Protein backbone atom coordinates (compact mmCIF):
# COMPACT_ATOMS: atom_id res chain seq x y z
CA UNK A 1 0.00 0.00 0.00
CA UNK A 2 1.03 3.61 -0.52
CA UNK A 3 2.94 4.92 2.49
CA UNK A 4 1.81 8.00 4.35
CA UNK A 5 4.23 10.85 5.04
CA UNK A 6 3.48 13.01 8.07
CA UNK A 7 5.14 16.21 9.22
CA UNK A 8 4.38 19.03 11.61
CA UNK A 9 6.15 21.35 9.13
CA UNK A 10 4.52 20.96 5.67
CA UNK A 11 6.76 23.73 4.31
CA UNK A 12 9.95 21.85 5.20
CA UNK A 13 12.11 21.85 2.03
CA UNK A 14 12.38 18.04 2.08
CA UNK A 15 8.66 17.32 2.38
CA UNK A 16 7.72 17.48 -1.31
CA UNK A 17 10.90 15.82 -2.68
CA UNK A 18 10.46 12.93 -0.27
CA UNK A 19 6.72 12.62 -0.90
CA UNK A 20 7.29 12.47 -4.65
CA UNK A 21 10.33 10.21 -4.44
CA UNK A 22 8.64 7.75 -2.09
CA UNK A 23 5.36 7.84 -4.05
CA UNK A 24 3.75 8.60 -0.71
CA UNK A 25 0.59 10.43 0.27
CA UNK A 26 0.77 13.45 2.54
CA UNK A 27 -0.75 12.47 5.86
CA UNK A 28 -3.38 14.85 7.19
CA UNK A 29 -3.15 16.08 10.77
CA UNK A 30 -5.28 18.36 12.90
CA UNK A 31 -3.59 19.87 15.92
CA UNK A 32 -4.15 22.73 18.31
CA UNK A 33 -3.53 23.66 21.91
CA UNK A 34 -6.11 23.70 24.66
CA UNK A 35 -6.22 26.85 26.83
CA UNK A 36 -4.10 25.11 29.48
CA UNK A 37 -1.33 24.44 26.94
CA UNK A 38 -2.01 20.73 26.38
CA UNK A 39 -1.92 19.39 22.82
CA UNK A 40 -4.83 18.14 20.74
CA UNK A 41 -3.89 15.82 17.88
CA UNK A 42 -6.00 14.00 15.30
CA UNK A 43 -4.93 11.85 12.32
CA UNK A 44 -7.46 12.26 9.52
CA UNK A 45 -6.34 9.26 7.43
CA UNK A 46 -7.07 5.55 7.61
CA UNK A 47 -3.59 4.29 8.56
CA UNK A 48 -4.57 0.68 9.21
CA UNK A 49 -1.92 -1.71 7.83
CA UNK A 50 -0.08 1.15 6.11
CA UNK A 51 3.55 2.15 6.53
CA UNK A 52 3.80 5.62 8.03
CA UNK A 53 6.78 7.97 7.90
CA UNK A 54 7.30 11.06 10.02
CA UNK A 55 9.56 13.84 8.74
CA UNK A 56 10.91 15.88 11.66
CA UNK A 57 14.21 17.75 11.68
CA UNK A 58 14.38 17.66 15.52
CA UNK A 59 15.99 21.05 15.90
CA UNK A 60 14.77 22.58 19.17
CA UNK A 61 13.85 19.06 20.31
CA UNK A 62 12.45 19.97 23.72
CA UNK A 63 9.52 21.66 21.94
CA UNK A 64 9.09 18.92 19.34
CA UNK A 65 9.53 15.64 21.17
CA UNK A 66 6.21 15.49 23.04
CA UNK A 67 4.02 16.12 19.93
CA UNK A 68 6.18 13.61 18.05
CA UNK A 69 5.69 11.05 20.80
CA UNK A 70 1.92 11.59 20.76
CA UNK A 71 1.83 11.13 16.98
CA UNK A 72 3.81 7.88 17.14
CA UNK A 73 1.52 6.45 19.82
CA UNK A 74 -1.55 7.53 17.86
CA UNK A 75 -0.37 5.96 14.59
CA UNK A 76 0.32 2.66 16.36
CA UNK A 77 -3.02 2.78 18.15
CA UNK A 78 -4.77 3.32 14.80
CA UNK A 79 -3.14 0.18 13.35
CA UNK A 80 -0.22 1.49 11.26
CA UNK A 81 1.97 -1.29 9.88
CA UNK A 82 5.08 0.65 10.91
CA UNK A 83 6.14 4.05 12.17
CA UNK A 84 9.46 5.37 10.89
CA UNK A 85 11.27 8.62 11.50
CA UNK A 86 13.22 10.67 8.95
CA UNK A 87 15.20 13.14 11.05
CA UNK A 88 17.41 15.09 8.61
CA UNK A 89 18.93 16.76 11.66
CA UNK A 90 19.25 14.50 14.71
CA UNK A 91 19.56 16.35 18.00
CA UNK A 92 21.03 15.38 21.37
CA UNK A 93 24.29 14.01 19.99
CA UNK A 94 26.69 16.47 21.66
CA UNK A 95 26.60 15.12 25.20
CA UNK A 96 28.22 11.78 24.39
CA UNK A 97 30.38 11.71 27.52
CA UNK A 98 30.37 12.98 31.10
CA UNK A 99 32.76 15.91 30.91
CA UNK A 100 31.91 16.89 34.50
CA UNK A 101 30.75 14.60 37.35
CA UNK A 102 27.00 14.27 37.50
CA UNK A 103 26.26 15.37 33.93
CA UNK A 104 23.37 13.73 32.09
CA UNK A 105 24.27 11.57 29.09
CA UNK A 106 21.43 13.12 27.14
CA UNK A 107 22.50 11.49 23.86
CA UNK A 108 21.86 8.05 25.32
CA UNK A 109 18.66 9.06 27.11
CA UNK A 110 17.21 10.68 23.99
CA UNK A 111 18.12 7.64 21.89
CA UNK A 112 16.30 5.39 24.33
CA UNK A 113 13.20 7.60 24.21
CA UNK A 114 13.12 7.63 20.40
CA UNK A 115 13.81 3.90 20.17
CA UNK A 116 10.68 3.19 22.21
CA UNK A 117 8.56 5.22 19.77
CA UNK A 118 9.87 4.30 16.31
CA UNK A 119 10.43 1.21 14.19
CA UNK A 120 13.37 2.79 12.36
CA UNK A 121 15.34 5.98 11.96
CA UNK A 122 17.02 7.61 8.95
CA UNK A 123 19.18 10.71 9.40
CA UNK A 124 21.85 12.83 7.71
CA UNK A 125 25.35 13.15 9.20
CA UNK A 126 24.62 13.01 12.92
CA UNK A 127 27.33 14.40 15.18
CA UNK A 128 29.18 11.13 15.72
CA UNK A 129 32.29 11.93 17.68
CA UNK A 130 32.84 9.55 20.56
CA UNK A 131 30.17 7.19 19.23
CA UNK A 132 31.20 5.42 16.05
CA UNK A 133 27.71 4.16 15.13
CA UNK A 134 24.15 5.05 16.12
CA UNK A 135 23.68 1.38 17.01
CA UNK A 136 25.72 2.09 20.14
CA UNK A 137 22.80 4.06 21.59
CA UNK A 138 19.74 3.26 19.40
CA UNK A 139 18.02 -0.11 19.69
CA UNK A 140 16.06 0.21 16.41
CA UNK A 141 17.35 -0.09 12.84
CA UNK A 142 19.09 3.14 11.84
CA UNK A 143 20.52 4.40 8.57
CA UNK A 144 23.00 7.27 8.41
CA UNK A 145 23.24 9.07 5.06
CA UNK A 146 26.05 11.43 4.15
CA UNK A 147 25.98 14.85 2.55
CA UNK A 148 29.75 15.04 2.02
CA UNK A 149 29.58 13.78 -1.60
CA UNK A 150 26.99 16.46 -2.37
CA UNK A 151 29.14 19.19 -0.85
CA UNK A 152 32.10 17.86 -2.82
CA UNK A 153 30.09 18.05 -6.06
CA UNK A 154 29.08 21.63 -5.29
CA UNK A 155 32.68 22.61 -4.55
CA UNK A 156 34.03 20.89 -7.66
CA UNK A 157 31.53 22.88 -9.76
CA UNK A 158 32.79 26.24 -8.44
CA UNK A 159 35.67 26.26 -10.93
CA UNK A 160 38.02 28.10 -8.57
CA UNK A 161 41.32 27.46 -6.83
CA UNK A 162 39.98 26.67 -3.36
CA UNK A 163 41.40 25.89 0.06
CA UNK A 164 39.04 23.90 2.28
CA UNK A 165 39.25 24.78 5.96
CA UNK A 166 38.03 22.61 8.82
CA UNK A 167 37.68 24.86 11.86
CA UNK A 168 38.53 22.18 14.43
CA UNK A 169 39.55 18.56 14.93
CA UNK A 170 35.92 17.39 14.99
CA UNK A 171 35.38 18.81 11.49
CA UNK A 172 38.38 16.97 10.03
CA UNK A 173 36.32 13.87 9.20
CA UNK A 174 34.04 16.03 7.01
CA UNK A 175 36.64 18.22 5.36
CA UNK A 176 39.07 15.38 4.62
CA UNK A 177 36.37 13.32 2.94
CA UNK A 178 35.09 16.29 0.93
CA UNK A 179 38.60 17.35 -0.09
CA UNK A 180 39.34 13.82 -1.27
CA UNK A 181 36.28 13.87 -3.53
CA UNK A 182 36.54 17.46 -4.77
CA UNK A 183 40.31 17.45 -5.32
CA UNK A 184 41.07 20.54 -3.22
CA UNK A 185 43.74 20.91 -0.52
CA UNK A 186 42.59 21.35 3.06
CA UNK A 187 43.80 22.46 6.47
CA UNK A 188 42.31 22.03 9.94
CA UNK A 189 42.33 24.60 12.72
CA UNK A 190 42.81 24.13 16.42
CA UNK A 191 39.89 25.26 18.55
CA UNK A 192 39.69 25.77 22.26
CA UNK A 193 36.18 26.05 23.67
CA UNK A 194 35.87 28.36 26.66
CA UNK A 195 32.08 28.13 26.90
CA UNK A 196 28.94 27.53 24.81
CA UNK A 197 29.46 30.87 23.02
CA UNK A 198 33.16 31.50 23.53
CA UNK A 199 35.95 29.86 21.53
CA UNK A 200 39.47 30.62 20.37
CA UNK A 201 40.82 29.28 17.08
CA UNK A 202 44.22 29.15 15.41
CA UNK A 203 45.18 28.00 11.91
CA UNK A 204 48.40 26.53 10.54
CA UNK A 205 50.71 28.51 8.27
CA UNK A 206 48.75 29.40 5.11
CA UNK A 207 51.07 31.67 3.11
CA UNK A 208 51.31 29.12 0.29
CA UNK A 209 47.49 29.29 -0.12
CA UNK A 210 47.11 33.07 0.01
CA UNK A 211 45.98 33.32 -3.63
CA UNK A 212 43.14 30.83 -3.13
CA UNK A 213 39.57 31.36 -1.98
CA UNK A 214 38.96 29.72 1.40
CA UNK A 215 35.86 27.62 2.03
CA UNK A 216 35.15 26.80 5.66
CA UNK A 217 33.56 23.34 5.85
CA UNK A 218 31.63 22.13 8.92
CA UNK A 219 28.74 19.89 9.82
CA UNK A 220 26.67 22.26 11.99
CA UNK A 221 26.44 26.04 12.31
CA UNK A 222 24.51 27.04 15.42
CA UNK A 223 25.75 30.05 17.41
CA UNK A 224 28.25 30.77 14.62
CA UNK A 225 31.10 31.48 17.04
CA UNK A 226 33.41 28.82 15.59
CA UNK A 227 32.87 30.10 12.04
CA UNK A 228 33.37 33.70 13.18
CA UNK A 229 36.70 32.88 14.80
CA UNK A 230 37.72 30.96 11.68
CA UNK A 231 36.87 33.96 9.46
CA UNK A 232 38.97 36.21 11.70
CA UNK A 233 41.90 33.78 11.60
CA UNK A 234 41.71 33.52 7.80
CA UNK A 235 41.59 37.28 7.35
CA UNK A 236 44.62 37.51 9.59
CA UNK A 237 46.57 35.39 7.09
CA UNK A 238 45.73 37.75 4.22
CA UNK A 239 43.14 35.52 2.52
CA UNK A 240 40.45 37.79 1.10
CA UNK A 241 37.79 35.49 -0.39
CA UNK A 242 36.12 33.50 2.40
CA UNK A 243 33.07 31.28 1.89
CA UNK A 244 31.41 28.57 3.97
CA UNK A 245 29.70 25.27 3.15
CA UNK A 246 27.90 23.41 5.93
CA UNK A 247 25.50 20.53 6.31
CA UNK A 248 23.10 21.65 9.04
CA UNK A 249 22.03 25.32 9.26
CA UNK A 250 21.03 25.28 12.91
CA UNK A 251 21.37 29.06 13.08
CA UNK A 252 19.84 31.46 15.52
CA UNK A 253 18.45 34.79 14.30
CA UNK A 254 21.20 37.17 13.34
CA UNK A 255 23.98 34.59 12.97
CA UNK A 256 24.23 34.83 9.19
CA UNK A 257 24.27 38.62 9.41
CA UNK A 258 27.16 38.43 11.88
CA UNK A 259 29.07 36.10 9.57
CA UNK A 260 28.55 38.44 6.61
CA UNK A 261 29.65 41.44 8.65
CA UNK A 262 32.81 39.56 9.65
CA UNK A 263 33.72 39.07 5.99
CA UNK A 264 31.97 35.91 4.79
CA UNK A 265 31.08 36.30 1.11
CA UNK A 266 29.05 33.15 0.43
CA UNK A 267 27.20 30.65 2.62
CA UNK A 268 25.67 27.42 1.31
CA UNK A 269 23.99 24.71 3.36
CA UNK A 270 21.97 21.57 2.72
CA UNK A 271 18.21 21.49 3.16
CA UNK A 272 18.19 19.28 6.26
CA UNK A 273 17.01 22.42 8.05
CA UNK A 274 15.07 25.17 6.33
CA UNK A 275 17.24 28.28 5.89
CA UNK A 276 17.72 30.91 3.15
CA UNK A 277 21.25 29.54 2.59
CA UNK A 278 19.93 26.12 1.46
CA UNK A 279 21.58 25.32 -1.85
CA UNK A 280 22.19 21.57 -1.71
CA UNK A 281 19.33 19.05 -1.77
CA UNK A 282 19.85 15.87 0.28
CA UNK A 283 16.65 14.10 -0.79
CA UNK A 284 18.61 12.05 -3.32
CA UNK A 285 20.69 10.38 -0.60
CA UNK A 286 17.74 10.00 1.79
CA UNK A 287 15.36 8.22 -0.59
CA UNK A 288 17.36 4.96 -1.09
CA UNK A 289 17.98 4.72 2.66
CA UNK A 290 14.30 5.21 3.49
CA UNK A 291 13.18 2.66 0.92
CA UNK A 292 15.71 0.12 2.17
CA UNK A 293 14.80 0.44 5.84
CA UNK A 294 11.04 0.43 5.06
CA UNK A 295 11.41 -2.74 3.01
CA UNK A 296 12.98 -4.51 5.97
CA UNK A 297 10.50 -3.25 8.57
Secondary structure, 3 states (H helix, E strand, C coil): CCCEEEECCCCCCCHHHHHHHHCCEECCEEEEECCCCCEEEEECCCCCCCEEEEECCCCCHHHHHHHHHHHHHHHHHCCCCEEEEEECCCCCCCCCCCCCCCCCCHHHHHHHHHHHHCCEEEEECCCCCCCCCHHHCCCCEEEEECCHHHHHHHHHCCCCCEEEEECCHHHHHHHHHHHHHHCCEEEECEEEEEECCEEEEECCCCHHHCCCEEEEEEEEECCCHHHHHHHHHHHHCCCCCEEEEEEEECCCCCHHHHHHHHCCCEEEEECCCCCCCEEECCHHHHHHHHHHHHHCC
